[in-house]
Amino acid sequence: MKAFAMIPARYAASRFPGKLMQDLAGKPVIVRTYQAALGTGLFDRVIVVTDSEEIALAIKGCGGEVIMSREPHETGSDRLAEAVEDLEVDIVVNVQGDEPFTERESLAKLLQVFREDPEARVDLASLMTELTDPEDIANPNTVKVITDREGFALYFSRAVIPYQRAEEPRAVYYKHKGVYAFRKQALLDFRRLPMQPLEAVEKIEAIRYLEYGKKIKMVRTSVSGIEIDTPEDLERAKAAWI
């Protein structure tokens, strides 16, 4: 099974433009993320896919591999789908460029899903971590996920799901971490399928896979890390960096 880590990296983030080129302990955030993915030792190749010459130069400057996007893209999945079309690869792991604390344990669990799936039931695998802080649960920037009994995703939302209707039983909440592992064909399918209303309303690309019947296996992890979505997140990452 040939597996690549691919890091979609656009410069113009809506909430924190240029965040991937912000300094984190002497190196840009995107370089820290690339080196973390490479350091897991799990992948045949680690590739940054970007529309930014500045990001490309930073990755090439540390000896990394870059693919430049030929077209503008609305989602990370679209960007990766274009990049993998001509690559010989079985599983593509999408590592978010703003995740400099990417670690081996969680990514290894994602790859194991496909090794244990001889019938190819799983189109994608992704990570979730339990939420306990009420502010995080209520935060619309925190995407929540609910699953069936086998751990397949039923729905993703920025709203609080499930809804706590009565005091008992107590609801358990899970945050969807934006780290995916795809079969190559799932990525190629995503690119050719138009966005549907639920994805458009929620602004969550994973919903497109569900709307078209793809099976997403969710994997629990206790590693939360720090996603750099805001300047405040960057300051927390700097404080946590050792």
Secondary structure, 3 states (H helix, E strand, C coil): CCEEEEEEECCCCCCCCCHHHCEECCEEHHHHHHHHHHHCCCCCEEEEEECCHHHHHHHHHCCCEEEECCCCCCCHHHHHHHHHCCCCCCEEEECCCCCCCCCHHHHHHHHHHHHCCCCCCCCEEEEEEEECCHHHHHCCCCCEEEECCCCEEEEEECCCCCCCCCCCCCCCEEEEEEEEEEEHHHHHHHHHCCCCHHHHHHCCCHHHHHHCCCCEEEEECCCCCCCCCCHHHHHHHHHHCC
